Amino acid sequence: MVDRAYLERLSRELTDEGKLIEAGWVGLRLAAIPEGASKTQLQEMRKAFFAGAQHLFSSIMTILDGDREPTADDLRRMNLIDVELRSFAHDLEREISGTGARQ
């Protein structure tokens, strides 16, 4: 298992350098990708990770009303994104720990 304090420190450092998504990729790589993964596999997985981040960010920027304070619909949409991502993270943690994913 990866040292959480190390990942948090690395995340802060990379974020301060304008590399928040890279910090997430490094954390995922350390926590969930076998050491023997090929260079091609790592490159493709990094592309997929960044593509997911790009999709989420551009979607958020599209669904929010940028010219005013967040509306009730904006908050509801953000809450739904939070629920979806927390569910994914929970399933991933269970998979990594060997307890199996939820059905």
C-alpha positions as CSV (number, residue, x, y, z in Angstrom):
1,M,0.0,0.0,0.0
2,V,1.2,3.5,-0.8
3,D,2.0,6.0,2.0
4,R,-1.0,8.4,2.1
5,A,1.0,11.2,3.6
6,Y,3.5,10.9,0.7
7,L,0.7,11.0,-1.9
8,E,-0.9,14.1,-0.2
9,R,2.5,15.9,-0.1
10,L,3.1,15.0,-3.8
11,S,-0.4,16.1,-4.7
12,R,0.1,19.5,-3.0
13,E,3.5,20.0,-4.7
14,L,2.2,19.1,-8.2
15,T,-1.0,21.2,-7.7
16,D,1.2,24.2,-6.8
17,E,3.0,23.6,-10.1
18,G,-0.3,23.6,-12.0
19,K,-0.4,19.8,-12.3
20,L,-3.4,18.7,-10.3
21,I,-4.4,16.0,-12.9
22,E,-0.9,14.8,-13.1
23,A,-0.9,14.4,-9.3
24,G,-4.1,12.2,-9.6
25,W,-2.4,10.1,-12.3
26,V,0.7,9.6,-10.1
27,G,-1.5,8.5,-7.2
28,L,-3.5,6.1,-9.3
29,R,-0.3,4.7,-10.8
30,L,1.2,4.1,-7.4
31,A,-1.9,2.7,-5.9
32,A,-3.4,0.5,-8.6
33,I,-1.1,-0.2,-11.5
34,P,1.3,-3.2,-11.3
35,E,5.0,-2.3,-11.3
36,G,5.5,-4.5,-14.4
37,A,3.1,-2.5,-16.6
38,S,4.6,-1.9,-20.0
39,K,5.5,1.6,-21.2
40,T,2.8,1.4,-23.8
41,Q,0.2,0.4,-21.2
42,L,1.2,3.3,-18.9
43,Q,1.1,5.8,-21.8
44,E,-2.4,4.6,-22.8
45,M,-3.7,4.5,-19.3
46,R,-2.4,8.1,-18.7
47,K,-4.2,9.2,-21.8
48,A,-7.4,7.6,-20.6
49,F,-7.0,9.2,-17.2
50,F,-6.4,12.7,-18.6
51,A,-9.3,12.2,-21.1
52,G,-11.6,11.5,-18.2
53,A,-10.4,14.6,-16.4
54,Q,-10.8,16.7,-19.5
55,H,-14.3,15.3,-20.1
56,L,-15.4,16.1,-16.5
57,F,-13.9,19.6,-16.5
58,S,-15.4,20.6,-19.8
59,S,-18.7,19.1,-18.8
60,I,-18.8,21.1,-15.6
61,M,-17.9,24.2,-17.4
62,T,-20.7,23.6,-19.9
63,I,-23.5,22.7,-17.4
64,L,-22.8,25.6,-14.9
65,D,-24.3,29.0,-15.5
66,G,-21.1,31.0,-15.7
67,D,-22.7,34.4,-15.5
68,R,-24.2,34.1,-12.1
69,E,-24.0,32.5,-8.7
70,P,-24.6,28.7,-8.6
71,T,-28.2,27.8,-9.0
72,A,-30.1,25.0,-7.3
73,D,-29.7,23.0,-10.5
74,D,-26.0,23.6,-10.6
75,L,-25.6,22.3,-7.1
76,R,-27.7,19.3,-7.8
77,R,-25.6,18.4,-10.8
78,M,-22.4,18.8,-8.9
79,N,-23.8,16.6,-6.1
80,L,-24.7,13.9,-8.7
81,I,-21.1,14.1,-10.0
82,D,-19.8,13.8,-6.5
83,V,-22.0,10.7,-5.8
84,E,-20.9,9.1,-9.0
85,L,-17.2,9.6,-8.4
86,R,-17.4,8.6,-4.7
87,S,-19.1,5.3,-5.8
88,F,-16.3,4.7,-8.3
89,A,-13.6,5.4,-5.7
90,H,-15.3,3.1,-3.2
91,D,-15.5,0.3,-5.8
92,L,-11.8,0.9,-6.8
93,E,-10.7,0.8,-3.2
94,R,-12.5,-2.5,-2.6
95,E,-11.0,-3.9,-5.8
96,I,-7.5,-2.9,-4.8
97,S,-7.8,-4.2,-1.3
98,G,-9.0,-7.5,-2.6
99,T,-12.5,-7.4,-1.1
100,G,-14.2,-7.2,-4.5
101,A,-16.3,-4.5,-6.2
102,R,-20.0,-3.8,-5.4
103,Q,-22.5,-5.2,-7.8
